[in-house]
């Protein structure tokens, strides 16, 4: 018998702070780059698309989602903060890896663009317990790729992003 709550509903509730943290910079980002224009050898560390405003907006947005969820699941406040920080750590790590490999900002990073943020959101939140079971984690991974492509395509169509990925 499939338990709809533990398979689909709880995993969505659980990962929502990480998803929101990852998406918020598209709406609220811009401004000064985190790397301040600094380079390692010839390549920028992160690039112009990783900004302080986007980082702060993302962490605040993910934390606010965790705060809202904490009225029903008290542990979600700390999980929300951890996921927001983890999602941005993963996103910045992906950007750093892409820059080290010579990939220009805005170019595709394959699965790294779609999954690194969710991997680190889950990893940062894991010490606080209450992770979804393995089937819930698999569900999160299955929906992340498609959801990431869909939301980025919408953001591109609405002129919030310069590329649809």
Secondary structure as UniProt FT lines:
FT   HELIX           5..9
FT   HELIX           10..28
FT   TURN            34..37
FT   STRAND          39..40
FT   TURN            41..42
FT   STRAND          43..44
FT   TURN            48..49
FT   HELIX           52..69
FT   TURN            70..72
FT   TURN            74..75
FT   HELIX           76..100
FT   TURN            101..102
FT   TURN            105..106
FT   HELIX           111..126
FT   TURN            127..128
FT   HELIX           134..157
FT   TURN            158..159
//
